[in-house]
C-alpha cells in the first residue's frame, strides 16, 4: 500500500520500533484517559512511555558516532552532545518512573533532577555546534540577531505568563527547589534561542535539523503548559502534556536516525530564505498579550492590546514579504555567480565546493572518487588566428561536448581559461580512464564551425582516482597526469616532424 512505501522511504529500520511505540502510546493513552481519568497504573504507564524512545535514541546516537567516519569534527561533537543529552534524559525519566510509577513517591528535588538539569546544557551545546556556514556580513549578523531576539522575546513572554510568573508569585518552594523552579523555564527560553539560531541560519532544511527543532518545540511547549495547567483550581489536570513530552523524545531519536542515514553534507547558511519563525513569534506573543489582557477591562487595556497586536503582526508580515522579494533577487544573482557565463558549466569556486562534498560522500561510503583535468589543445592558436569571439564559441562548444560525455551525477566545472575540472563520484581508475577517453573522442569527433571557418578541436585529459582522500589531492594527481600526457604528445609530435624532415 502507498503508506508502506512512504514509511519505508522516511523511517529507517532503527526508528520503526519507537515510531510504532509512539502510535501505540497515543492510542492507548487516548482510550485510557477517556475511561480512567485518574489512577496509579495510568501514571506508571505515562512515566514508562519515555524510556523506549530515549533508549533507542541513545543506541542510534552511539551507532552514528561509531560508524559514520565521514562526519566532520564539528558535526561529530554536535551529535555527541545530542546523544549525551538523550542519555541524561533517559536516566532522569527512568528514575522518575521508578520513584513515581513504582514506589509512588514524588520527591522534588530528586535524583531525576540531576539528569533533567544536565539535559538542557548538553542539548544547547549540540544545537550551537549544529550549523557552520560562510562568514556572514555585519548586516546579515544584525538581521539574524534581530530575528533570534524576536523569537526569544516571544518565548520569554509565553514562559513568563504560563510557567515562570505563577511559580514566582506562588513562592512556596525554597532553596534548591526554588532554584529549579526558575532554572527549567529559563533553560527553555535559552533552548528556544539556540533553536531559533539553527532555524534561521540553516539554508537546507535538512531532516535531522527539522526533527531536532521539532523536539525542542514539543519539549518547550510541554514544559510551559504543564505548570500553568497544574495550578491549583484549574479545571484541566495537565496529564495530556505527556503526549508532547513523548513526542519530543521520539523526534529526538528520529533526528539521530536521520543524521545516521543521511549523506555527509555540511550544513550551510548560504542562500537561506527568510524564515517564517519571527512572524510566528510575533503572532504568538500577540496571542499571549491578548490572553493576559482579557483579564483586564476593555478600556483602556484590552482594546489597546488588540490594536498593538494587529499593528505588530501586519508590520512583521510586510517585512517578511519585502525580505522574500530581496531573497529571490539575491538567489537570481547567485545563480549567475555559480555558473560560468560563457560555457554554462559550474564556475571554479562552486565546482571546487560541490566537488569536495562529492569526494566526502564517496569517502563515507568507502568508494573511490575520480577527478579529470582537461586542457584544450592549440586553443591559443584559435584566439590568435580567428579572434577571441571565435575562441569563446569554441570553448562553449567543447564544454557542451564534455558535459554530454559524462554521467548524469558527475560534476563539470570550468577550472581556468581553457581548462575544465570533472569530478566522478564512485569512479575507480578504470572508470575514470574510460570516461576520459570518451570525453577526448567526443570532443574531437567533429570540428567546430564558426562562420566560414572549420576549427578542429581536441582536449587532453589527465585522470586520477583514490579512496579516502580529499579533493585537492585528487586535483593535484590529475593535473600531474595531464602534464605528463601533454609532454608525451609534444614529444610524439616532435618525433613525427623530425622523421618527416629526414625523408
KOLZA-5091 format. One record per residue (C-alpha): residue number from 1; residue in one letter; x, z, y. Coordinates in steps of 0.02 Angstrom, whole numbers. Last residue first. Example, Ala and Ser with C-alpha at 12.3 -4.5 7.8 and 13.67 -1.06 7.14 Angstrom:
(sedren 2,S,(684,357,-53))
(sedren 1,A,(615,390,-225))
//
This chain:
(sedren 503,X,(3126,-2279,598))
(sedren 502,X,(3231,-2140,672))
(sedren 501,X,(3106,-2120,815))
(sedren 500,X,(2959,-2100,695))
(sedren 499,X,(3052,-1966,596))
(sedren 498,X,(3089,-1870,756))
(sedren 497,X,(2907,-1880,811))
(sedren 496,X,(2845,-1813,642))
(sedren 495,X,(2969,-1670,646))
(sedren 494,X,(2918,-1623,824))
(sedren 493,X,(2734,-1620,774))
(sedren 492,X,(2771,-1508,623))
(sedren 491,X,(2871,-1390,731))
(sedren 490,X,(2731,-1382,858))
(sedren 489,X,(2601,-1351,723))
(sedren 488,X,(2708,-1214,645))
(sedren 487,X,(2729,-1130,814))
(sedren 486,X,(2540,-1133,842))
(sedren 485,X,(2513,-1061,668))
(sedren 484,X,(2633,-918,702))
(sedren 483,X,(2557,-885,873))
(sedren 482,X,(2382,-878,795))
(sedren 481,X,(2440,-758,658))
(sedren 480,X,(2513,-644,792))
(sedren 479,X,(2349,-651,888))
(sedren 478,X,(2252,-609,730))
(sedren 477,X,(2363,-457,699))
(sedren 476,X,(2349,-398,879))
(sedren 475,X,(2159,-422,877))
(sedren 474,X,(2145,-324,714))
(sedren 473,X,(2246,-179,784))
(sedren 472,X,(2147,-179,947))
(sedren 471,X,(1983,-175,845))
(sedren 470,X,(2018,-15,748))
(sedren 469,X,(2074,10,570))
(sedren 468,X,(1987,74,413))
(sedren 467,X,(1980,-90,318))
(sedren 466,X,(2078,-247,361))
(sedren 465,X,(2060,-430,408))
(sedren 464,X,(2161,-551,513))
(sedren 463,X,(2142,-734,561))
(sedren 462,X,(2230,-850,684))
(sedren 461,X,(2132,-1006,730))
(sedren 460,X,(2192,-1168,809))
(sedren 459,X,(2065,-1269,904))
(sedren 458,X,(2034,-1456,920))
(sedren 457,X,(1958,-1579,1042))
(sedren 456,X,(1971,-1769,1060))
(sedren 455,X,(1905,-1824,1231))
(sedren 454,X,(1808,-1986,1246))
(sedren 453,X,(1796,-2036,1428))
(sedren 452,X,(1664,-2143,1513))
(sedren 451,X,(1557,-1994,1568))
(sedren 450,X,(1622,-1848,1464))
(sedren 449,X,(1606,-1874,1276))
(sedren 448,X,(1676,-1734,1169))
(sedren 447,X,(1765,-1794,1013))
(sedren 446,X,(1699,-1774,835))
(sedren 445,X,(1732,-1659,688))
(sedren 444,X,(1872,-1566,778))
(sedren 443,X,(1764,-1415,824))
(sedren 442,X,(1677,-1407,655))
(sedren 441,X,(1840,-1426,559))
(sedren 440,X,(1926,-1287,655))
(sedren 439,X,(1774,-1174,640))
(sedren 438,X,(1760,-1203,453))
(sedren 437,X,(1944,-1164,431))
(sedren 436,X,(1925,-1000,524))
(sedren 435,X,(1769,-959,422))
(sedren 434,X,(1864,-984,260))
(sedren 433,X,(2014,-884,320))
(sedren 432,X,(1900,-738,370))
(sedren 431,X,(1811,-747,202))
(sedren 430,X,(1975,-746,105))
(sedren 429,X,(2049,-604,207))
(sedren 428,X,(1893,-495,192))
(sedren 427,X,(1738,-513,301))
(sedren 426,X,(1617,-365,315))
(sedren 425,X,(1598,-382,504))
(sedren 424,X,(1674,-546,571))
(sedren 423,X,(1728,-529,753))
(sedren 422,X,(1769,-693,843))
(sedren 421,X,(1876,-698,1000))
(sedren 420,X,(1896,-858,1101))
(sedren 419,X,(2041,-928,1201))
(sedren 418,X,(2035,-1069,1330))
(sedren 417,X,(2042,-962,1488))
(sedren 416,X,(2035,-792,1404))
(sedren 415,X,(1939,-695,1272))
(sedren 414,X,(1773,-787,1274))
(sedren 413,X,(1667,-695,1149))
(sedren 412,X,(1590,-734,979))
(sedren 411,X,(1514,-600,868))
(sedren 410,X,(1460,-624,688))
(sedren 409,X,(1286,-574,626))
(sedren 408,X,(1218,-752,616))
(sedren 407,X,(1372,-821,529))
(sedren 406,X,(1499,-931,616))
(sedren 405,X,(1508,-1121,632))
(sedren 404,X,(1369,-1146,761))
(sedren 403,X,(1450,-1021,879))
(sedren 402,X,(1616,-1114,870))
(sedren 401,X,(1528,-1279,904))
(sedren 400,X,(1440,-1210,1058))
(sedren 399,X,(1601,-1134,1124))
(sedren 398,X,(1689,-1303,1100))
(sedren 397,X,(1555,-1392,1201))
(sedren 396,X,(1563,-1266,1342))
(sedren 395,X,(1753,-1277,1349))
(sedren 394,X,(1747,-1468,1352))
(sedren 393,X,(1624,-1466,1497))
(sedren 392,X,(1734,-1345,1593))
(sedren 391,X,(1885,-1457,1564))
(sedren 390,X,(1788,-1607,1630))
(sedren 389,X,(1750,-1507,1787))
(sedren 388,X,(1933,-1455,1795))
(sedren 387,X,(1999,-1631,1812))
(sedren 386,X,(2019,-1779,1693))
(sedren 385,X,(2207,-1794,1664))
(sedren 384,X,(2272,-1622,1715))
(sedren 383,X,(2122,-1524,1653))
(sedren 382,X,(2121,-1617,1486))
(sedren 381,X,(2311,-1596,1471))
(sedren 380,X,(2292,-1408,1495))
(sedren 379,X,(2175,-1405,1345))
(sedren 378,X,(2306,-1476,1227))
(sedren 377,X,(2244,-1371,1080))
(sedren 376,X,(2112,-1238,1109))
(sedren 375,X,(2153,-1061,1055))
(sedren 374,X,(2050,-958,935))
(sedren 373,X,(2084,-776,885))
(sedren 372,X,(1987,-726,730))
(sedren 371,X,(1944,-549,676))
(sedren 370,X,(1889,-486,506))
(sedren 369,X,(1812,-321,454))
(sedren 368,X,(1834,-240,285))
(sedren 367,X,(1701,-127,211))
(sedren 366,X,(1706,62,185))
(sedren 365,X,(1529,77,256))
(sedren 364,X,(1595,183,399))
(sedren 363,X,(1738,63,426))
(sedren 362,X,(1618,-84,440))
(sedren 361,X,(1515,12,568))
(sedren 360,X,(1672,54,667))
(sedren 359,X,(1726,-130,669))
(sedren 358,X,(1553,-182,730))
(sedren 357,X,(1558,-50,867))
(sedren 356,X,(1731,-107,924))
(sedren 355,X,(1665,-286,931))
(sedren 354,X,(1525,-229,1045))
(sedren 353,X,(1647,-161,1174))
(sedren 352,X,(1776,-300,1152))
(sedren 351,X,(1643,-435,1169))
(sedren 350,X,(1566,-349,1320))
(sedren 349,X,(1733,-345,1411))
(sedren 348,X,(1781,-523,1362))
(sedren 347,X,(1614,-601,1409))
(sedren 346,X,(1494,-648,1272))
(sedren 345,X,(1455,-831,1237))
(sedren 344,X,(1363,-945,1359))
(sedren 343,X,(1516,-1054,1392))
(sedren 342,X,(1522,-1061,1581))
(sedren 341,X,(1426,-905,1635))
(sedren 340,X,(1512,-792,1509))
(sedren 339,X,(1376,-671,1459))
(sedren 338,X,(1387,-483,1485))
(sedren 337,X,(1382,-498,1675))
(sedren 336,X,(1230,-611,1691))
(sedren 335,X,(1134,-496,1576))
(sedren 334,X,(1191,-353,1685))
(sedren 333,X,(1118,-435,1840))
(sedren 332,X,(950,-452,1754))
(sedren 331,X,(957,-272,1697))
(sedren 330,X,(990,-216,1876))
(sedren 329,X,(835,-311,1935))
(sedren 328,X,(730,-232,1798))
(sedren 327,X,(799,-61,1843))
(sedren 326,X,(753,-85,2027))
(sedren 325,X,(574,-129,1980))
(sedren 324,X,(571,23,1866))
(sedren 323,X,(630,135,2007))
(sedren 322,X,(497,70,2126))
(sedren 321,X,(359,103,1998))
(sedren 320,X,(429,278,1964))
(sedren 319,X,(433,319,2149))
(sedren 318,X,(251,271,2167))
(sedren 317,X,(205,380,2018))
(sedren 316,X,(302,528,2089))
(sedren 315,X,(216,508,2257))
(sedren 314,X,(45,496,2174))
(sedren 313,X,(79,653,2071))
(sedren 312,X,(143,758,2215))
(sedren 311,X,(0,707,2330))
(sedren 310,X,(-131,742,2196))
(sedren 309,X,(-52,910,2154))
(sedren 308,X,(-48,960,2338))
(sedren 307,X,(-232,914,2358))
(sedren 306,X,(-280,1017,2204))
(sedren 305,X,(-181,1166,2270))
(sedren 304,X,(-265,1154,2440))
(sedren 303,X,(-437,1151,2361))
(sedren 302,X,(-395,1306,2258))
(sedren 301,X,(-309,1410,2392))
(sedren 300,X,(-408,1407,2555))
(sedren 299,X,(-547,1414,2512))
(sedren 298,X,(-591,1385,2329))
(sedren 297,X,(-563,1572,2294))
(sedren 296,X,(-424,1620,2171))
(sedren 295,X,(-424,1625,1981))
(sedren 294,X,(-438,1437,1976))
(sedren 293,X,(-273,1431,2072))
(sedren 292,X,(-174,1477,1916))
(sedren 291,X,(-247,1329,1819))
(sedren 290,X,(-219,1216,1970))
(sedren 289,X,(-36,1265,1977))
(sedren 288,X,(-14,1244,1789))
(sedren 287,X,(-95,1072,1800))
(sedren 286,X,(21,1024,1943))
(sedren 285,X,(174,1080,1846))
(sedren 284,X,(119,970,1703))
(sedren 283,X,(89,821,1817))
(sedren 282,X,(260,842,1897))
(sedren 281,X,(342,861,1726))
(sedren 280,X,(254,704,1662))
(sedren 279,X,(321,610,1813))
(sedren 278,X,(496,678,1782))
(sedren 277,X,(486,627,1596))
(sedren 276,X,(430,448,1624))
(sedren 275,X,(611,393,1619))
(sedren 274,X,(686,254,1722))
(sedren 273,X,(766,127,1604))
(sedren 272,X,(940,164,1539))
(sedren 271,X,(1056,19,1572))
(sedren 270,X,(1209,109,1510))
(sedren 269,X,(1190,291,1459))
(sedren 268,X,(1273,269,1291))
(sedren 267,X,(1252,341,1119))
(sedren 266,X,(1398,279,1017))
(sedren 265,X,(1341,194,861))
(sedren 264,X,(1384,230,681))
(sedren 263,X,(1242,168,575))
(sedren 262,X,(1091,279,543))
(sedren 261,X,(1064,368,377))
(sedren 260,X,(1142,537,420))
(sedren 259,X,(1079,529,600))
(sedren 258,X,(902,505,534))
(sedren 257,X,(924,649,411))
(sedren 256,X,(985,765,549))
(sedren 255,X,(839,716,660))
(sedren 254,X,(715,740,517))
(sedren 253,X,(779,916,489))
(sedren 252,X,(749,953,673))
(sedren 251,X,(576,874,667))
(sedren 250,X,(532,979,513))
(sedren 249,X,(581,1141,600))
(sedren 248,X,(487,1093,760))
(sedren 247,X,(331,1052,659))
(sedren 246,X,(341,1224,580))
(sedren 245,X,(348,1302,754))
(sedren 244,X,(202,1196,816))
(sedren 243,X,(92,1241,668))
(sedren 242,X,(140,1424,687))
(sedren 241,X,(55,1415,857))
(sedren 240,X,(-108,1424,760))
(sedren 239,X,(-76,1612,747))
(sedren 238,X,(-116,1637,933))
(sedren 237,X,(-263,1755,915))
(sedren 236,X,(-378,1671,1039))
(sedren 235,X,(-508,1778,1130))
(sedren 234,X,(-375,1863,1235))
(sedren 233,X,(-403,2049,1262))
(sedren 232,X,(-224,2096,1226))
(sedren 231,X,(-105,1954,1270))
(sedren 230,X,(-67,1854,1112))
(sedren 229,X,(-119,1687,1186))
(sedren 228,X,(5,1703,1329))
(sedren 227,X,(146,1767,1217))
(sedren 226,X,(117,1624,1092))
(sedren 225,X,(98,1479,1214))
(sedren 224,X,(274,1478,1286))
(sedren 223,X,(368,1497,1122))
(sedren 222,X,(255,1366,1042))
(sedren 221,X,(278,1240,1182))
(sedren 220,X,(465,1275,1186))
(sedren 219,X,(482,1242,999))
(sedren 218,X,(371,1088,999))
(sedren 217,X,(467,1012,1145))
(sedren 216,X,(636,1055,1069))
(sedren 215,X,(588,976,901))
(sedren 214,X,(525,820,990))
(sedren 213,X,(691,808,1084))
(sedren 212,X,(787,821,921))
(sedren 211,X,(673,687,845))
(sedren 210,X,(700,570,993))
(sedren 209,X,(888,590,984))
(sedren 208,X,(895,555,797))
(sedren 207,X,(777,405,818))
(sedren 206,X,(880,318,951))
(sedren 205,X,(803,297,1124))
(sedren 204,X,(940,177,1175))
(sedren 203,X,(982,216,1356))
(sedren 202,X,(1013,404,1345))
(sedren 201,X,(1049,490,1511))
(sedren 200,X,(870,541,1550))
(sedren 199,X,(823,605,1377))
(sedren 198,X,(987,696,1349))
(sedren 197,X,(980,779,1520))
(sedren 196,X,(798,827,1493))
(sedren 195,X,(844,906,1326))
(sedren 194,X,(977,1010,1414))
(sedren 193,X,(855,1067,1549))
(sedren 192,X,(720,1105,1419))
(sedren 191,X,(845,1211,1323))
(sedren 190,X,(885,1308,1482))
(sedren 189,X,(699,1341,1507))
(sedren 188,X,(678,1398,1326))
(sedren 187,X,(829,1513,1344))
(sedren 186,X,(742,1593,1494))
(sedren 185,X,(587,1623,1388))
(sedren 184,X,(690,1699,1245))
(sedren 183,X,(805,1807,1353))
(sedren 182,X,(668,1893,1454))
(sedren 181,X,(578,1978,1310))
(sedren 180,X,(747,1993,1225))
(sedren 179,X,(811,2102,1369))
(sedren 178,X,(653,2210,1364))
(sedren 177,X,(677,2238,1178))
(sedren 176,X,(861,2281,1204))
(sedren 175,X,(818,2421,1326))
(sedren 174,X,(635,2445,1369))
(sedren 173,X,(468,2369,1321))
(sedren 172,X,(303,2415,1406))
(sedren 171,X,(335,2314,1565))
(sedren 170,X,(168,2223,1564))
(sedren 169,X,(210,2132,1726))
(sedren 168,X,(374,2070,1653))
(sedren 167,X,(291,2010,1492))
(sedren 166,X,(148,1927,1587))
(sedren 165,X,(271,1835,1700))
(sedren 164,X,(386,1772,1563))
(sedren 163,X,(258,1690,1449))
(sedren 162,X,(115,1587,1522))
(sedren 161,X,(149,1584,1709))
(sedren 160,X,(339,1598,1704))
(sedren 159,X,(358,1477,1559))
(sedren 158,X,(246,1349,1645))
(sedren 157,X,(337,1364,1811))
(sedren 156,X,(506,1363,1726))
(sedren 155,X,(462,1204,1634))
(sedren 154,X,(410,1119,1797))
(sedren 153,X,(572,1175,1878))
(sedren 152,X,(673,1109,1731))
(sedren 151,X,(586,940,1734))
(sedren 150,X,(612,917,1921))
(sedren 149,X,(792,980,1913))
(sedren 148,X,(832,856,1773))
(sedren 147,X,(761,714,1878))
(sedren 146,X,(857,774,2032))
(sedren 145,X,(1019,784,1932))
(sedren 144,X,(994,609,1862))
(sedren 143,X,(967,539,2036))
(sedren 142,X,(1121,630,2104))
(sedren 141,X,(1230,577,1957))
(sedren 140,X,(1174,397,1981))
(sedren 139,X,(1215,403,2167))
(sedren 138,X,(1388,477,2133))
(sedren 137,X,(1423,339,2006))
(sedren 136,X,(1414,374,1822))
(sedren 135,X,(1565,361,1709))
(sedren 134,X,(1512,274,1551))
(sedren 133,X,(1418,363,1415))
(sedren 132,X,(1426,525,1318))
(sedren 131,X,(1269,596,1242))
(sedren 130,X,(1250,726,1104))
(sedren 129,X,(1377,851,1170))
(sedren 128,X,(1254,944,1283))
(sedren 127,X,(1120,940,1148))
(sedren 126,X,(1231,1018,1015))
(sedren 125,X,(1290,1151,1137))
(sedren 124,X,(1109,1197,1176))
(sedren 123,X,(1067,1204,991))
(sedren 122,X,(1206,1330,968))
(sedren 121,X,(1156,1429,1124))
(sedren 120,X,(974,1440,1065))
(sedren 119,X,(998,1482,881))
(sedren 118,X,(1112,1632,910))
(sedren 117,X,(969,1738,982))
(sedren 116,X,(850,1686,843))
(sedren 115,X,(977,1732,709))
(sedren 114,X,(1014,1904,780))
(sedren 113,X,(827,1925,817))
(sedren 112,X,(794,1921,630))
(sedren 111,X,(890,2083,610))
(sedren 110,X,(763,2174,716))
(sedren 109,X,(711,2204,897))
(sedren 108,X,(568,2218,868))
(sedren 107,X,(521,2277,694))
(sedren 106,X,(364,2202,618))
(sedren 105,X,(347,2277,444))
(sedren 104,X,(228,2218,308))
(sedren 103,X,(361,2227,170))
(sedren 102,X,(326,2053,102))
(sedren 101,X,(261,1946,246))
(sedren 100,X,(328,2048,392))
(sedren 99,X,(500,2102,335))
(sedren 98,X,(540,1969,206))
(sedren 97,X,(465,1828,309))
(sedren 96,X,(558,1892,464))
(sedren 95,X,(724,1893,372))
(sedren 94,X,(695,1717,305))
(sedren 93,X,(645,1660,480))
(sedren 92,X,(804,1731,558))
(sedren 91,X,(921,1665,424))
(sedren 90,X,(842,1493,432))
(sedren 89,X,(854,1497,622))
(sedren 88,X,(1039,1533,610))
(sedren 87,X,(1061,1391,485))
(sedren 86,X,(965,1270,598))
(sedren 85,X,(1079,1316,743))
(sedren 84,X,(1233,1288,634))
(sedren 83,X,(1167,1116,589))
(sedren 82,X,(1140,1074,773))
(sedren 81,X,(1315,1139,817))
(sedren 80,X,(1393,1031,680))
(sedren 79,X,(1286,886,740))
(sedren 78,X,(1365,892,912))
(sedren 77,X,(1539,926,846))
(sedren 76,X,(1530,769,737))
(sedren 75,X,(1462,668,883))
(sedren 74,X,(1607,721,994))
(sedren 73,X,(1739,690,861))
(sedren 72,X,(1673,518,820))
(sedren 71,X,(1570,489,663))
(sedren 70,X,(1646,367,539))
(sedren 69,X,(1681,500,409))
(sedren 68,X,(1496,523,374))
(sedren 67,X,(1503,607,203))
(sedren 66,X,(1548,788,241))
(sedren 65,X,(1463,813,411))
(sedren 64,X,(1305,722,361))
(sedren 63,X,(1292,810,194))
(sedren 62,X,(1312,978,282))
(sedren 61,X,(1173,930,402))
(sedren 60,X,(1061,872,261))
(sedren 59,X,(1084,1038,170))
(sedren 58,X,(1049,1137,330))
(sedren 57,X,(894,1033,369))
(sedren 56,X,(828,1054,191))
(sedren 55,X,(842,1242,209))
(sedren 54,X,(752,1233,377))
(sedren 53,X,(610,1128,307))
(sedren 52,X,(588,1238,153))
(sedren 51,X,(602,1403,253))
(sedren 50,X,(477,1378,393))
(sedren 49,X,(319,1395,288))
(sedren 48,X,(368,1568,224))
(sedren 47,X,(305,1656,381))
(sedren 46,X,(137,1566,377))
(sedren 45,X,(110,1602,193))
(sedren 44,X,(155,1786,215))
(sedren 43,X,(33,1799,361))
(sedren 42,X,(-105,1715,260))
(sedren 41,X,(-75,1836,118))
(sedren 40,X,(-89,1983,240))
(sedren 39,X,(-260,1931,301))
(sedren 38,X,(-354,1868,452))
(sedren 37,X,(-462,1717,497))
(sedren 36,X,(-491,1679,313))
(sedren 35,X,(-604,1529,280))
(sedren 34,X,(-567,1422,433))
(sedren 33,X,(-384,1476,444))
(sedren 32,X,(-366,1445,257))
(sedren 31,X,(-431,1268,271))
(sedren 30,X,(-319,1225,418))
(sedren 29,X,(-170,1315,341))
(sedren 28,X,(-187,1221,177))
(sedren 27,X,(-194,1051,263))
(sedren 26,X,(-55,1087,387))
(sedren 25,X,(56,1159,252))
(sedren 24,X,(26,1010,137))
(sedren 23,X,(73,887,274))
(sedren 22,X,(230,988,318))
(sedren 21,X,(280,1005,135))
(sedren 20,X,(268,817,111))
(sedren 19,X,(385,795,259))
(sedren 18,X,(499,933,192))
(sedren 17,X,(513,844,22))
(sedren 16,X,(523,667,93))
(sedren 15,X,(671,709,203))
(sedren 14,X,(816,681,84))
(sedren 13,X,(742,518,22))
(sedren 12,X,(738,448,199))
(sedren 11,X,(576,429,294))
(sedren 10,X,(559,277,407))
(sedren 9,X,(567,123,294))
(sedren 8,X,(493,208,142))
(sedren 7,X,(353,282,248))
(sedren 6,X,(300,111,312))
(sedren 5,X,(313,36,137))
(sedren 4,X,(201,174,71))
(sedren 3,X,(79,158,216))
(sedren 2,X,(53,-26,182))
(sedren 1,X,(0,0,0))
//
